[in-house]
Amino acid sequence: MFRRREPVPFAFLAEADSFRSNVTPPPRQRASVGQIAGRWLTGLTIVAGLVGALVIGTPSLAHQSPAATQHSEASDGR
């Protein structure tokens, strides 16, 4: 492998391939029933919040025709 003579920033990233390990990590622990239920409830709460915001915000995004806008009486006298 070709090595550069001058110091290079982050040269250790290029040499990371030579430091591979043959040790396997331990197996992951299974999530408990409470953790799975908590994840489901968290996801359900987030989705319900987004749907609620969409339902509440939809009327304000509706396009109103110019005839339906309200005018004040003070502007009519001018």
C-alpha positions as CSV (number, residue, x, y, z in Angstrom):
1,M,0.0,0.0,0.0
2,F,1.3,3.4,-0.9
3,R,2.0,5.7,2.0
4,R,2.4,9.5,1.8
5,R,5.5,11.1,3.3
6,E,3.9,14.3,4.4
7,P,1.3,14.3,7.3
8,V,-2.2,14.3,6.1
9,P,-5.2,15.3,8.3
10,F,-7.4,12.3,9.1
11,A,-4.9,9.9,7.6
12,F,-6.1,7.3,10.2
13,L,-9.4,7.0,8.3
14,A,-7.5,5.7,5.3
15,E,-5.6,3.2,7.5
16,A,-8.8,1.9,9.2
17,D,-9.0,-1.1,7.0
18,S,-5.9,-2.6,8.5
19,F,-7.4,-2.6,12.0
20,R,-10.4,-5.0,11.3
21,S,-11.3,-7.3,14.2
22,N,-12.4,-10.9,14.1
23,V,-14.3,-10.6,17.3
24,T,-18.0,-10.8,16.9
25,P,-20.2,-8.5,19.1
26,P,-22.6,-10.1,21.6
27,P,-26.1,-10.9,20.4
28,R,-28.7,-8.2,20.9
29,Q,-31.1,-8.6,23.7
30,R,-34.8,-9.0,22.8
31,A,-37.1,-6.1,23.7
32,S,-39.5,-6.7,26.5
33,V,-43.3,-6.5,26.1
34,G,-43.3,-3.2,27.9
35,Q,-40.7,-1.7,25.5
36,I,-42.6,-2.9,22.4
37,A,-45.8,-1.4,23.8
38,G,-44.1,1.8,24.6
39,R,-42.7,2.1,21.1
40,W,-46.2,1.4,19.6
41,L,-47.8,4.0,21.9
42,T,-45.1,6.6,21.0
43,G,-45.6,6.1,17.3
44,L,-49.4,6.1,17.6
45,T,-49.2,9.4,19.6
46,I,-47.0,11.0,17.0
47,V,-49.3,9.9,14.1
48,A,-52.4,11.0,16.0
49,G,-50.8,14.4,16.6
50,L,-50.0,14.9,13.0
51,V,-53.5,13.8,11.9
52,G,-55.0,16.1,14.5
53,A,-52.9,19.1,13.3
54,L,-53.9,18.4,9.7
55,V,-57.6,18.2,10.6
56,I,-57.5,21.4,12.7
57,G,-55.4,23.3,10.1
58,T,-57.2,22.3,7.0
59,P,-60.1,24.9,7.3
60,S,-57.5,27.7,7.6
61,L,-55.9,26.5,4.4
62,A,-59.1,26.5,2.4
63,H,-59.3,29.0,-0.3
64,Q,-62.0,31.6,0.1
65,S,-63.6,33.4,-2.8
66,P,-63.2,37.2,-2.9
67,A,-67.0,37.6,-2.5
68,A,-67.0,35.8,0.8
69,T,-64.4,38.1,2.4
70,Q,-65.7,40.6,5.0
71,H,-65.4,44.3,4.7
72,S,-65.6,46.8,7.5
73,E,-68.2,49.6,7.3
74,A,-65.5,52.2,8.0
75,S,-63.9,51.5,4.6
76,D,-67.2,51.9,2.8
77,G,-67.5,55.6,3.5
78,R,-64.3,56.6,1.8
